[in-house]
Amino acid sequence: MAMPLRQTLRVGTYLMEQKLRRRDKFPLIVELEPLFACNLACEGCGKIQHPAGVLKQRMPVAQAVGAVLESGAPMVSIAGGEPLMHPQIDEIVRQLVARRKYVFLCTNALLMRKKLDKFTPSPYFTFTVHIDGLRERHDESVAKEGTFDEAVAAIKEAKRRGFRVTTNSTFFNTDTPQTIIEVLDYLNDDLKVDEMMISPAYAYEKAPDQEHFLGVEQTRELFRKAFAGGNRRRWRLNHSPLFLDFLEGKVDFECTAWGIPNYSLFGWQRPCYLMADGYVPTYRELIEKTDWAKYGRGKDPRCANCMAHCGYEPTAVLATMGSLKESIRAARETLGT
């Protein structure tokens, strides 16, 4: 994975431990949602469709930290909703970092500059800013003008203060290879963010806009063309090489949604953060009582067009660890980055 060497070694050691213990299901990273409220109403997201009473709830610090520790995952992605709206988000981050968990705080950045003083730069902490395109395209996707400019300003200020900053970009069927190239060039070369994550839009059933999600063949063609000409090797992408192969259609994988479990106000979500087939109170129950074999493309119709990282990045990472050739390839890309 194209991540800092210290983090790569930590994750690699963790994966080897799971293999030695002969565990067939374990978390790579936990998706933690300590609230559902947000200060944007993106067309492709359904999180804010919850009732008003649910949107007012905030997960207690002890509950949030306890869920991550219960899972044993080395990394946690804090999302929502907009996590910077949580009044104790800085304490959640501080406690997780103190336990040497790698924390990625996902944000639309509207509150980021106001909240920077609450956080301390650390190799264990990263701001992950949502950027779906250049100014006009991004503002349209989040339904609010000025959001792109504020996100850019927040990224620059955070970098100036010594924070590690990555981005997360979701692409729809309204995107073209050129729009992808333009935004990733800008993030990589102009803003110089540390790393970038990309994902094809999944047809989230509660999202207001159901017309612009990508199908499998559309996804493969889109990324195949965007990655052409050496772009893929040049961009600092925060993905395993095999997952990028998967996006291009060079390889195909089974879904391993258990590798990135989701914990929210409702508990552990089955089977992933994009689908809600019920919730359970403990991580152990999630792993042991979920029929994982029934999910994935060709098994559940809802999964037909899914190529999201939450289901397929873990598969790619495990395939990398199981192959000397792919492990060497991933190590070369990490060191090269």
Residue frames as qw, qx, qy, qz and C-alpha x, y, z in Angstrom:
[[0.000, 0.889, 0.458, 0.000, 0.00, 0.00, 0.00],
 [0.392, 0.516, -0.036, 0.761, 1.28, 3.49, -0.82],
 [0.487, -0.847, -0.157, -0.144, 1.46, 4.64, 2.80],
 [0.078, -0.831, 0.502, -0.225, 4.28, 5.87, 5.07],
 [0.539, 0.308, -0.776, 0.114, 6.90, 3.20, 5.79],
 [0.134, -0.180, 0.750, -0.622, 6.17, 3.11, 9.54],
 [0.689, 0.121, 0.260, -0.666, 2.48, 2.50, 8.88],
 [0.746, 0.345, -0.493, -0.286, 3.25, -0.07, 6.19],
 [0.324, 0.281, -0.853, 0.299, 5.42, -2.05, 8.59],
 [0.355, -0.061, 0.623, -0.695, 2.80, -1.84, 11.34],
 [0.782, 0.224, 0.030, -0.581, 0.02, -3.09, 9.08],
 [0.649, 0.384, -0.648, -0.107, 2.27, -5.76, 7.57],
 [0.076, 0.238, -0.857, 0.452, 3.18, -7.05, 11.03],
 [0.560, 0.060, 0.433, -0.704, -0.49, -7.07, 12.02],
 [0.801, 0.306, -0.250, -0.449, -1.42, -9.10, 8.94],
 [0.481, 0.343, -0.798, 0.119, 1.34, -11.61, 9.61],
 [0.208, -0.150, 0.751, -0.608, 0.08, -12.01, 13.18],
 [0.734, 0.165, 0.181, -0.633, -3.41, -12.81, 11.91],
 [0.738, 0.372, -0.519, -0.218, -1.97, -15.37, 9.52],
 [0.246, 0.316, -0.849, 0.346, 0.11, -17.03, 12.23],
 [0.365, 0.006, 0.661, -0.656, -2.97, -17.20, 14.47],
 [0.045, 0.191, 0.914, 0.356, -4.89, -18.72, 11.52],
 [0.263, 0.551, 0.463, -0.642, -7.65, -16.14, 11.68],
 [0.357, 0.336, 0.691, 0.531, -9.63, -16.09, 8.48],
 [0.009, -0.812, -0.385, -0.438, -11.61, -12.92, 9.27],
 [0.476, -0.497, -0.254, 0.680, -10.18, -9.80, 10.90],
 [0.191, 0.950, 0.230, -0.093, -10.45, -6.03, 10.45],
 [0.625, 0.272, 0.057, 0.730, -7.92, -4.04, 8.47],
 [0.039, 0.127, -0.136, 0.982, -9.51, -0.70, 9.31],
 [0.005, 0.566, 0.771, -0.292, -12.69, 0.21, 11.23],
 [0.022, -0.472, -0.327, -0.818, -15.15, 2.71, 9.77],
 [0.213, -0.418, -0.654, 0.594, -16.28, 4.66, 12.84],
 [0.077, -0.551, -0.379, -0.739, -19.34, 6.91, 12.59],
 [0.221, -0.233, -0.650, 0.689, -19.78, 8.80, 15.88],
 [0.302, 0.522, 0.336, -0.723, -22.67, 10.83, 14.41],
 [0.473, 0.442, 0.686, 0.333, -24.84, 11.03, 11.29],
 [0.112, 0.923, 0.226, -0.290, -25.40, 14.80, 11.22],
 [0.593, 0.109, 0.312, 0.734, -23.69, 16.83, 8.51],
 [0.031, 0.686, 0.104, -0.719, -23.41, 20.45, 7.40],
 [0.209, 0.308, -0.591, -0.716, -23.82, 19.45, 3.74],
 [0.749, 0.253, 0.472, -0.390, -26.51, 17.56, 1.82],
 [0.007, -0.404, 0.760, 0.510, -24.57, 15.69, -0.89],
 [0.735, 0.213, -0.186, -0.616, -26.73, 14.11, -3.57],
 [0.687, 0.243, -0.680, -0.082, -24.88, 10.80, -3.47],
 [0.168, 0.144, -0.812, 0.540, -25.06, 10.29, 0.31],
 [0.533, -0.488, -0.528, -0.446, -27.95, 9.00, 2.39],
 [0.433, -0.103, -0.676, 0.587, -26.59, 9.41, 5.90],
 [0.092, 0.035, 0.301, -0.949, -28.56, 12.56, 6.69],
 [0.498, -0.233, -0.549, -0.630, -31.83, 10.84, 5.76],
 [0.364, -0.245, -0.823, 0.359, -32.13, 9.58, 9.35],
 [0.279, -0.822, -0.470, -0.162, -34.87, 11.07, 11.59],
 [0.017, 0.827, -0.180, 0.531, -34.11, 14.35, 13.38],
 [0.730, -0.636, 0.186, -0.170, -33.78, 12.60, 16.73],
 [0.931, -0.018, 0.128, 0.340, -31.03, 10.35, 15.38],
 [0.509, 0.643, -0.019, 0.572, -29.21, 13.26, 13.74],
 [0.270, -0.854, 0.179, -0.407, -28.96, 14.98, 17.12],
 [0.904, -0.415, 0.071, 0.070, -27.19, 12.04, 18.74],
 [0.271, 0.774, -0.551, 0.155, -23.43, 12.02, 19.43],
 [0.899, -0.073, -0.416, 0.119, -21.51, 8.89, 20.35],
 [0.545, -0.817, 0.186, 0.017, -19.77, 9.06, 23.76],
 [0.199, 0.760, -0.619, -0.005, -15.96, 9.05, 23.65],
 [0.443, -0.342, 0.811, -0.170, -15.63, 5.84, 25.66],
 [0.799, 0.327, 0.455, -0.217, -18.03, 4.02, 23.33],
 [0.595, 0.769, -0.204, -0.115, -16.19, 5.15, 20.19],
 [0.055, 0.678, -0.727, 0.091, -12.75, 4.24, 21.50],
 [0.607, -0.185, 0.725, -0.265, -14.02, 0.99, 22.99],
 [0.846, 0.440, 0.202, -0.222, -15.41, -0.21, 19.67],
 [0.496, 0.741, -0.453, 0.012, -12.07, 0.29, 17.92],
 [0.174, -0.533, 0.792, -0.242, -10.20, -1.48, 20.71],
 [0.781, 0.039, 0.526, -0.333, -12.74, -4.31, 20.69],
 [0.819, 0.555, -0.043, -0.143, -12.06, -4.94, 17.00],
 [0.759, -0.374, 0.343, 0.407, -8.28, -4.90, 17.35],
 [0.629, 0.686, 0.201, 0.306, -7.84, -3.07, 14.02],
 [0.584, -0.220, -0.010, 0.781, -4.60, -1.08, 13.59],
 [0.073, 0.083, 0.245, 0.963, -6.38, 1.72, 11.70],
 [0.124, 0.630, 0.694, -0.325, -9.62, 3.67, 12.04],
 [0.089, 0.294, 0.388, 0.869, -11.43, 5.95, 9.60],
 [0.042, 0.489, 0.598, -0.634, -13.70, 8.42, 11.43],
 [0.007, -0.260, -0.558, -0.788, -16.59, 9.49, 9.22],
 [0.245, 0.324, 0.530, -0.744, -20.25, 10.34, 9.59],
 [0.249, -0.936, -0.221, 0.113, -21.95, 12.68, 8.93],
 [0.355, 0.751, -0.272, 0.487, -19.35, 15.34, 9.47],
 [0.748, -0.297, -0.472, 0.361, -17.14, 14.25, 12.39],
 [0.301, 0.166, -0.236, 0.909, -15.89, 17.78, 13.11],
 [0.433, -0.515, -0.189, -0.715, -19.45, 18.58, 14.28],
 [0.776, -0.392, -0.481, 0.110, -18.92, 16.16, 17.19],
 [0.235, -0.922, 0.145, -0.271, -18.07, 18.30, 20.27],
 [0.646, -0.599, 0.470, 0.043, -15.55, 15.71, 21.53],
 [0.878, 0.470, -0.069, 0.054, -14.03, 14.59, 18.25],
 [0.249, 0.760, -0.522, 0.297, -10.61, 15.86, 19.33],
 [0.520, -0.469, 0.629, -0.337, -10.74, 13.68, 22.46],
 [0.948, 0.179, 0.229, -0.128, -11.74, 10.61, 20.43],
 [0.674, 0.657, -0.272, 0.199, -8.75, 11.22, 18.15],
 [0.075, -0.736, 0.573, -0.353, -6.40, 11.91, 21.08],
 [0.730, -0.318, 0.540, -0.272, -7.30, 8.68, 22.85],
 [0.936, 0.327, 0.130, -0.004, -6.96, 6.57, 19.71],
 [0.480, 0.747, -0.369, 0.275, -3.62, 8.14, 18.82],
 [0.358, -0.657, 0.574, -0.334, -2.42, 7.55, 22.39],
 [0.839, -0.094, 0.522, -0.120, -3.07, 3.85, 21.76],
 [0.171, -0.436, 0.692, 0.550, -1.07, 4.06, 18.49],
 [0.548, 0.519, 0.655, 0.018, -4.02, 3.55, 16.21],
 [0.206, -0.017, 0.410, 0.888, -3.64, 5.16, 12.80],
 [0.198, 0.653, 0.584, -0.439, -6.54, 7.62, 12.62],
 [0.155, 0.199, 0.498, 0.829, -7.99, 9.12, 9.45],
 [0.158, 0.545, 0.515, -0.643, -10.51, 11.88, 10.15],
 [0.253, 0.385, 0.669, 0.583, -12.76, 12.21, 7.08],
 [0.002, 0.650, 0.356, -0.671, -14.14, 15.71, 6.59],
 [0.436, 0.751, 0.402, 0.289, -15.69, 18.05, 4.03],
 [0.529, 0.052, -0.097, 0.841, -13.33, 20.67, 5.57],
 [0.097, -0.771, -0.291, -0.558, -15.96, 23.38, 6.15],
 [0.572, -0.811, -0.010, -0.125, -15.09, 23.40, 9.88],
 [0.895, 0.036, -0.168, 0.412, -11.50, 22.28, 9.55],
 [0.354, 0.509, -0.211, 0.756, -9.67, 25.61, 9.82],
 [0.444, -0.658, 0.085, -0.602, -11.77, 26.56, 12.88],
 [0.910, -0.387, 0.030, -0.146, -10.97, 23.24, 14.57],
 [0.723, 0.460, -0.415, 0.306, -7.25, 22.84, 13.78],
 [0.064, -0.628, 0.522, -0.574, -6.16, 24.16, 17.18],
 [0.818, -0.322, 0.249, -0.408, -7.92, 21.22, 18.84],
 [0.988, 0.128, 0.013, 0.086, -5.58, 18.70, 17.17],
 [0.347, -0.750, 0.501, 0.257, -1.86, 17.97, 17.29],
 [0.636, 0.556, -0.490, -0.215, 0.20, 16.77, 14.31],
 [0.635, -0.366, 0.674, -0.097, 1.22, 13.14, 14.69],
 [0.164, 0.299, -0.842, -0.418, 2.41, 10.32, 12.40],
 [0.100, 0.247, 0.955, -0.133, -0.68, 8.47, 13.69],
 [0.248, 0.672, 0.503, -0.483, -3.16, 11.15, 12.63],
 [0.209, 0.070, 0.573, 0.790, -4.36, 12.26, 9.20],
 [0.424, 0.497, 0.251, -0.714, -7.04, 14.64, 7.94],
 [0.307, 0.174, 0.820, 0.451, -8.80, 13.07, 4.94],
 [0.255, 0.451, 0.103, -0.849, -10.60, 15.75, 2.95],
 [0.557, 0.482, 0.677, 0.005, -13.48, 14.97, 0.59],
 [0.118, 0.575, -0.312, -0.747, -12.70, 16.36, -2.90],
 [0.689, 0.343, 0.636, -0.052, -14.86, 15.13, -5.80],
 [0.571, 0.598, 0.344, 0.445, -13.52, 17.34, -8.56],
 [0.304, 0.117, -0.038, 0.945, -12.26, 20.82, -9.30],
 [0.116, 0.101, 0.350, -0.924, -14.21, 23.87, -8.12],
 [0.554, 0.046, -0.200, -0.807, -17.39, 23.74, -10.22],
 [0.661, -0.019, -0.718, -0.218, -17.69, 19.96, -10.23],
 [0.329, -0.077, -0.782, 0.523, -17.01, 19.56, -6.50],
 [0.214, 0.079, 0.334, -0.915, -19.40, 22.33, -5.44],
 [0.634, 0.013, -0.379, -0.673, -22.11, 20.82, -7.60],
 [0.600, -0.038, -0.799, 0.011, -21.60, 17.35, -6.06],
 [0.283, -0.223, -0.702, 0.614, -21.94, 18.71, -2.51],
 [0.074, -0.755, -0.579, -0.299, -24.70, 21.19, -3.44],
 [0.326, -0.888, -0.158, 0.283, -22.96, 24.22, -1.94],
 [0.508, 0.754, -0.090, 0.406, -20.89, 26.92, -3.63],
 [0.099, -0.838, 0.400, -0.357, -17.59, 27.84, -2.04],
 [0.906, -0.370, 0.196, -0.063, -16.98, 24.39, -0.54],
 [0.868, 0.314, -0.042, 0.382, -14.06, 23.62, -2.85],
 [0.245, 0.740, -0.242, 0.578, -12.27, 26.88, -2.07],
 [0.561, -0.674, 0.295, -0.379, -12.71, 26.35, 1.68],
 [0.983, -0.124, 0.113, 0.081, -11.42, 22.78, 1.41],
 [0.698, 0.502, -0.133, 0.493, -8.34, 23.95, -0.49],
 [0.069, -0.773, 0.286, -0.562, -7.68, 26.69, 2.08],
 [0.788, -0.513, 0.235, -0.246, -8.06, 24.18, 4.92],
 [0.960, 0.117, 0.001, 0.253, -5.67, 21.71, 3.29],
 [0.467, 0.641, -0.215, 0.570, -3.04, 24.41, 2.79],
 [0.328, -0.730, 0.306, -0.515, -3.33, 25.62, 6.39],
 [0.924, -0.330, 0.164, -0.104, -3.20, 22.10, 7.80],
 [0.864, 0.301, -0.083, 0.395, -0.12, 21.28, 5.73],
 [0.181, 0.752, -0.256, 0.579, 1.49, 24.54, 6.88],
 [0.546, -0.637, 0.332, -0.431, 0.96, 23.50, 10.49],
 [0.008, -0.455, 0.888, -0.069, 2.55, 20.11, 9.94],
 [0.743, 0.080, 0.519, -0.415, -0.51, 17.87, 9.68],
 [0.194, -0.049, 0.885, 0.420, -0.63, 14.92, 7.35],
 [0.534, 0.425, 0.193, -0.705, -3.43, 15.47, 4.80],
 [0.216, 0.060, 0.887, 0.405, -4.92, 13.01, 2.32],
 [0.471, 0.187, -0.080, -0.859, -8.00, 13.23, 0.10],
 [0.388, 0.216, 0.894, -0.054, -10.91, 11.00, -0.79],
 [0.326, 0.316, -0.295, -0.840, -12.58, 11.38, -4.20],
 [0.535, 0.296, 0.777, -0.151, -15.74, 9.62, -5.38],
 [0.102, 0.260, -0.527, -0.803, -16.43, 9.48, -9.11],
 [0.587, 0.397, 0.536, -0.459, -19.81, 9.14, -10.86],
 [0.604, 0.356, 0.624, 0.345, -20.99, 8.36, -14.38],
 [0.226, 0.964, 0.137, -0.018, -20.93, 12.09, -15.08],
 [0.366, -0.735, 0.446, 0.355, -17.14, 11.95, -14.75],
 [0.794, 0.585, -0.166, 0.017, -14.76, 11.36, -17.63],
 [0.851, -0.054, -0.108, 0.511, -11.14, 10.21, -17.65],
 [0.333, 0.531, -0.050, 0.778, -10.19, 13.86, -18.15],
 [0.420, -0.750, 0.004, -0.510, -12.09, 15.14, -15.10],
 [0.898, -0.415, -0.050, 0.136, -10.41, 12.45, -13.00],
 [0.723, 0.213, -0.047, 0.655, -6.99, 13.35, -14.39],
 [0.074, 0.707, -0.003, 0.703, -7.55, 17.05, -13.77],
 [0.583, -0.736, 0.044, -0.341, -8.51, 16.73, -10.11],
 [0.920, -0.301, 0.023, 0.250, -5.86, 14.14, -9.26],
 [0.592, 0.425, -0.040, 0.684, -3.18, 16.19, -11.04],
 [0.143, -0.772, 0.045, -0.618, -4.25, 19.21, -8.99],
 [0.770, -0.615, 0.054, -0.161, -4.24, 17.33, -5.69],
 [0.925, -0.072, 0.044, 0.369, -0.98, 15.55, -6.44],
 [0.610, 0.314, 0.068, 0.724, 1.05, 18.31, -8.09],
 [0.010, -0.664, -0.045, -0.746, -0.42, 21.64, -6.94],
 [0.617, -0.674, 0.049, -0.404, -1.79, 20.98, -3.46],
 [0.389, 0.433, -0.765, 0.274, 0.76, 18.23, -2.85],
 [0.782, -0.408, 0.170, -0.439, -1.46, 16.26, -0.50],
 [0.361, -0.492, 0.792, -0.034, 0.26, 13.29, 1.08],
 [0.158, 0.054, 0.957, 0.237, -1.92, 10.64, -0.57],
 [0.515, 0.108, -0.141, -0.838, -5.18, 10.30, -2.46],
 [0.342, 0.141, 0.921, -0.124, -7.94, 7.71, -2.23],
 [0.389, 0.150, -0.400, -0.816, -10.38, 7.14, -5.09],
 [0.324, 0.178, 0.900, -0.229, -13.62, 5.21, -5.35],
 [0.183, -0.249, -0.650, -0.694, -16.37, 4.58, -7.89],
 [0.445, -0.153, 0.267, -0.841, -19.74, 5.73, -6.56],
 [0.058, -0.156, -0.985, 0.047, -21.83, 2.92, -5.12],
 [0.348, -0.430, -0.466, -0.691, -25.62, 3.02, -5.48],
 [0.049, -0.061, -0.718, 0.692, -26.36, 3.86, -1.88],
 [0.068, -0.497, -0.829, -0.248, -30.08, 3.14, -1.59],
 [0.161, -0.790, -0.478, 0.348, -30.99, 6.19, 0.54],
 [0.294, -0.238, 0.209, 0.902, -29.10, 8.70, -1.62],
 [0.382, 0.644, 0.258, -0.610, -31.32, 11.40, -3.20],
 [0.449, 0.638, -0.431, -0.454, -29.58, 11.01, -6.59],
 [0.787, -0.073, 0.612, -0.025, -29.92, 7.47, -7.95],
 [0.727, 0.671, 0.106, -0.099, -29.16, 8.25, -11.60],
 [0.343, 0.850, -0.392, 0.078, -25.40, 8.83, -11.60],
 [0.671, -0.490, 0.557, 0.012, -23.85, 5.76, -10.01],
 [0.282, 0.569, -0.699, -0.330, -21.34, 3.72, -12.01],
 [0.982, 0.037, 0.019, -0.187, -21.75, 0.17, -13.28],
 [0.792, -0.363, 0.384, 0.306, -18.87, -2.33, -13.27],
 [0.690, 0.359, 0.358, 0.516, -17.96, -1.98, -16.95],
 [0.108, 0.938, 0.087, 0.316, -18.27, 1.81, -16.78],
 [0.546, -0.799, 0.236, 0.088, -15.92, 1.82, -13.79],
 [0.803, -0.139, 0.400, 0.419, -13.31, -0.32, -15.50],
 [0.533, 0.610, 0.297, 0.506, -13.31, 1.74, -18.67],
 [0.114, -0.973, -0.035, -0.198, -13.21, 5.03, -16.76],
 [0.564, -0.740, 0.334, 0.151, -10.20, 4.12, -14.63],
 [0.814, 0.108, 0.384, 0.422, -8.40, 2.27, -17.41],
 [0.418, 0.738, 0.196, 0.492, -8.36, 5.46, -19.45],
 [0.269, -0.944, 0.088, -0.171, -7.60, 7.73, -16.49],
 [0.737, -0.538, 0.349, 0.213, -4.62, 5.56, -15.46],
 [0.812, 0.453, 0.174, 0.325, -3.15, 5.48, -19.00],
 [0.382, 0.801, -0.134, 0.441, 0.11, 7.18, -19.85],
 [0.540, 0.138, -0.548, 0.624, 1.84, 6.49, -16.55],
 [0.321, -0.613, 0.034, -0.721, -0.59, 8.54, -14.42],
 [0.857, -0.436, -0.229, -0.152, -1.21, 5.70, -12.00],
 [0.801, -0.062, -0.261, 0.535, 2.49, 5.39, -11.17],
 [0.256, 0.420, -0.105, 0.864, 2.91, 9.15, -10.89],
 [0.467, -0.614, -0.084, -0.630, -0.01, 9.88, -8.54],
 [0.028, 0.252, -0.808, 0.532, 0.40, 9.24, -4.80],
 [0.690, -0.252, -0.370, -0.568, -2.59, 6.91, -4.53],
 [0.330, -0.365, 0.720, -0.490, -3.38, 5.37, -1.15],
 [0.919, 0.101, 0.075, -0.374, -4.31, 1.94, -2.51],
 [0.653, -0.267, 0.670, 0.230, -2.64, -1.40, -3.01],
 [0.106, 0.364, -0.643, -0.666, -1.49, -2.02, -6.61],
 [0.032, 0.199, 0.963, 0.178, -3.89, -4.96, -6.88],
 [0.185, 0.654, 0.581, -0.448, -6.88, -2.80, -5.95],
 [0.200, 0.645, -0.228, -0.702, -5.95, -0.39, -8.75],
 [0.031, 0.124, -0.897, -0.423, -5.68, -3.41, -11.06],
 [0.134, 0.439, 0.867, -0.194, -9.17, -4.34, -9.89],
 [0.228, 0.693, 0.228, -0.645, -10.56, -0.90, -10.77],
 [0.204, 0.521, -0.539, -0.630, -9.11, -1.26, -14.27],
 [0.904, 0.199, 0.050, -0.376, -10.56, -4.76, -14.71],
 [0.375, 0.565, -0.735, -0.002, -7.16, -6.47, -14.88],
 [0.199, -0.003, -0.942, 0.270, -8.15, -8.75, -11.99],
 [0.565, -0.470, -0.265, -0.624, -11.40, -9.57, -10.20],
 [0.101, 0.193, -0.801, 0.557, -11.96, -10.32, -6.54],
 [0.418, -0.553, -0.718, -0.055, -14.52, -11.62, -4.09],
 [0.232, -0.754, 0.052, -0.612, -15.93, -9.11, -1.61],
 [0.590, -0.188, -0.637, 0.459, -14.45, -9.24, 1.88],
 [0.208, -0.762, -0.134, -0.598, -16.58, -6.62, 3.62],
 [0.769, -0.591, -0.214, 0.119, -15.57, -8.02, 7.00],
 [0.689, 0.083, -0.099, 0.713, -12.13, -6.45, 6.42],
 [0.062, 0.208, -0.089, 0.972, -13.50, -2.90, 6.88],
 [0.223, -0.571, -0.786, 0.079, -16.35, -3.21, 9.41],
 [0.072, -0.534, -0.094, -0.837, -18.55, -0.24, 10.29],
 [0.328, -0.443, -0.701, 0.451, -19.47, 0.88, 13.81],
 [0.072, -0.471, -0.194, -0.858, -22.06, 3.64, 14.26],
 [0.372, -0.254, 0.364, -0.815, -24.64, 4.92, 16.73],
 [0.860, -0.046, -0.110, -0.497, -26.67, 1.78, 15.99],
 [0.810, -0.334, 0.480, 0.032, -23.82, -0.68, 16.61],
 [0.285, -0.319, 0.760, 0.490, -21.85, -2.90, 14.22],
 [0.607, 0.478, 0.005, -0.635, -23.49, -2.72, 10.80],
 [0.603, 0.032, 0.770, 0.203, -24.13, -5.72, 8.56],
 [0.930, -0.038, 0.029, 0.364, -22.48, -6.29, 6.14],
 [0.518, 0.097, 0.050, 0.849, -20.74, -2.95, 5.42],
 [0.031, -0.445, -0.276, 0.851, -21.26, 0.81, 5.75],
 [0.217, 0.115, -0.462, -0.852, -23.02, 0.94, 2.37],
 [0.567, -0.252, -0.659, -0.425, -25.68, -1.65, 3.19],
 [0.299, -0.303, 0.569, -0.703, -27.73, -2.01, 6.36],
 [0.675, -0.140, -0.662, -0.296, -28.99, -5.54, 7.00],
 [0.739, -0.616, -0.263, -0.067, -29.22, -5.01, 10.72],
 [0.084, 0.733, -0.488, 0.467, -26.90, -4.17, 13.58],
 [0.834, -0.289, -0.444, 0.155, -25.29, -6.17, 16.37],
 [0.397, -0.913, 0.059, -0.069, -23.81, -4.93, 19.68],
 [0.594, -0.604, 0.460, 0.268, -20.40, -6.64, 19.52],
 [0.292, 0.647, -0.596, -0.375, -17.68, -7.09, 16.93],
 [0.214, -0.184, 0.959, 0.004, -17.51, -10.81, 17.67],
 [0.529, 0.438, 0.654, -0.317, -21.18, -11.23, 16.89],
 [0.446, 0.737, -0.172, -0.477, -20.74, -9.30, 13.64],
 [0.159, 0.533, -0.794, -0.245, -17.99, -11.65, 12.49],
 [0.148, -0.074, 0.982, -0.096, -19.43, -14.92, 13.76],
 [0.377, 0.447, 0.728, -0.357, -23.16, -14.41, 13.13],
 [0.414, 0.655, -0.125, -0.620, -23.13, -12.74, 9.70],
 [0.822, 0.253, 0.490, 0.141, -23.55, -14.92, 6.62],
 [0.090, -0.688, 0.358, 0.624, -20.71, -13.31, 4.65],
 [0.364, -0.012, 0.821, 0.439, -20.95, -15.84, 1.83],
 [0.321, 0.672, 0.667, 0.022, -24.24, -14.37, 0.60],
 [0.070, 0.919, 0.042, -0.385, -22.78, -10.92, -0.20],
 [0.322, -0.424, 0.559, 0.635, -20.86, -9.70, -3.21],
 [0.465, 0.439, -0.356, -0.682, -21.34, -9.40, -6.96],
 [0.496, 0.123, -0.805, -0.302, -23.20, -12.39, -8.35],
 [0.258, -0.199, -0.883, 0.338, -24.68, -13.21, -4.94],
 [0.016, 0.660, 0.539, -0.524, -26.75, -10.24, -3.79],
 [0.388, 0.698, 0.439, 0.411, -28.40, -8.05, -6.47],
 [0.180, -0.979, -0.062, 0.079, -27.62, -4.93, -4.40],
 [0.545, -0.589, 0.411, 0.433, -23.92, -5.69, -4.85],
 [0.775, 0.479, 0.366, 0.190, -24.12, -6.02, -8.65],
 [0.452, 0.796, -0.002, 0.404, -22.34, -2.76, -9.46],
 [0.490, -0.857, 0.157, 0.026, -20.23, -2.38, -6.33],
 [0.783, 0.326, -0.245, 0.470, -16.48, -1.93, -6.67],
 [0.270, -0.899, 0.119, -0.324, -16.07, 0.10, -3.49],
 [0.288, 0.551, -0.684, 0.380, -12.90, -0.05, -1.44],
 [0.540, -0.389, 0.510, -0.545, -14.72, -1.27, 1.69],
 [0.944, 0.053, 0.225, -0.237, -15.39, -4.63, 0.03],
 [0.886, 0.434, -0.037, 0.157, -12.48, -5.09, -2.32],
 [0.146, 0.812, -0.480, 0.300, -9.43, -3.30, -0.92],
 [0.623, -0.485, 0.575, -0.214, -9.14, -5.88, 1.91],
 [0.942, 0.219, 0.254, 0.006, -9.27, -8.67, -0.67],
 [0.582, 0.746, -0.214, 0.242, -6.51, -6.98, -2.65],
 [0.190, -0.761, 0.545, -0.297, -4.36, -6.54, 0.46],
 [0.805, -0.248, 0.518, -0.147, -4.77, -10.21, 1.42],
 [0.878, 0.456, 0.106, 0.103, -3.95, -11.28, -2.13],
 [0.287, 0.837, -0.385, 0.262, -0.83, -9.13, -1.97],
 [0.450, -0.608, 0.599, -0.262, 0.27, -10.73, 1.31],
 [0.889, -0.001, 0.447, -0.099, -0.28, -14.18, -0.19],
 [0.795, 0.550, 0.087, 0.239, 2.01, -13.56, -3.15],
 [0.620, -0.420, 0.131, 0.650, 5.76, -12.90, -2.96],
 [0.377, 0.333, 0.425, 0.752, 5.64, -11.24, -6.38],
 [0.126, -0.805, -0.379, -0.439, 2.83, -8.87, -5.38],
 [0.583, -0.745, -0.150, 0.287, 4.41, -8.16, -1.99],
 [0.565, -0.181, 0.226, 0.772, 7.64, -7.09, -3.71],
 [0.175, 0.538, 0.459, 0.685, 5.65, -5.01, -6.18],
 [0.334, -0.865, -0.339, -0.161, 3.75, -3.25, -3.36],
 [0.633, -0.588, -0.019, 0.503, 6.98, -2.65, -1.42],
 [0.476, 0.115, 0.320, 0.811, 8.62, -1.09, -4.46],
 [0.015, -0.704, -0.411, -0.578, 5.68, 1.27, -4.95],
 [0.512, -0.815, -0.251, 0.103, 5.69, 2.22, -1.26],
 [0.620, -0.416, 0.121, 0.655, 9.41, 2.97, -1.25],
 [0.359, 0.339, 0.416, 0.764, 9.11, 4.77, -4.57],
 [0.175, -0.831, -0.387, -0.360, 6.33, 6.99, -3.21]]
